[in-house]
Structure formats: C-alpha cells, structure tokens
Amino acid sequence: MQISALHLTALLFLRDTCIHLILQLIFKLAKRRRYAAVVFISWRRPLRQWRTPFRSPRRLAAQLAVLCW
C-alpha cells in the first residue's frame, strides 16, 4: 500500500491537532488549579531522577510539544 502526499499531509495535520488539543487541555487544567502538577506526576518523577531542567508543568508541556513537532 502506497501512501500519497495527501494522506501524509492529513495524518500530520491530525497528529498536530491532537497535540494542540492535549496541550490546551493541560494549560486549562494548570490555569484552573495551581497544583496541576498532579497531571505530570508520572512523568516528573523519572525526570527528577535524570536531573533535567523541567521545573513546571508548562515547561514540560512546551518541551514535549517541541519533541513531538
């Protein structure tokens, strides 16, 4: 099965839209609750062990967006 450029473009668009919606949801939660880091507990614990510079959920979300881009 060969993937055409149109299919590839549609897949990329869907992926970016999903990422955008997920990040919007995260930011809404972070605005609504200041302790919204609960959302990131499962990611932040291993990240703390690696001593990476992620301090806030928003920075982590931004880094994830860059990585997924």
N, C-alpha and C positions, 0 to 999 in steps of 0.2 A: 504494500500500500504506500503510495507516494503522497507526501504532504505538500499541498500547494502553498504558495506565498499567502494567499487569502486565509487559509486555515491557520497558518503560523501566526499571522497578524491577529486573528480572532483569539487564539489561545493566549498570546502575550497580553492582549487587552483584558481578557478575563482574569488572568493572573494579577495584573496591576490593579484592576478594580477590586479584587478580593483583598489584596494587601492594603489598599487605601481604606476600604471599609473596616478592616480589622483595626488598623491604626486609629481611625476615627473613633471607634468604639472604646479603645484603650484610653484615648485622650478625654473622652466624655466621662469615663469612669474616674480618671485622675482628677478631673475638674470637680466632679461631684463629691468625691471623698479624697481628703488629703492623704489618707493612709492607703491609697490604692495600690501600693507596692505589693499587697496580698496577691494581686493578679500575677505578679512576677516571681513569687516565692520559688517556684520550681526551677526558674531559670537563674535567679540571682544567687541561690546557694552554690551551685557549681561555679558560677562566675566569680564569686568571692574567693573561692579556693584558688582560682587561677590568678587572682590579684589583677584583674582587669580594671580599667578606669570607669566602669559603669557605676555611677552613684545613684542616679534617679531613674525611675521607670521611663520618663520621656527620653532620656539619653539612650537608654537601651532600645526603646522603640525606634528611635532615629537610626541607630546602628543596624538594627535588624532590617529596616527599610532599605538602607544603603546596601546591605549584603544581599537582599533579595532582588534588588534592582539589577 
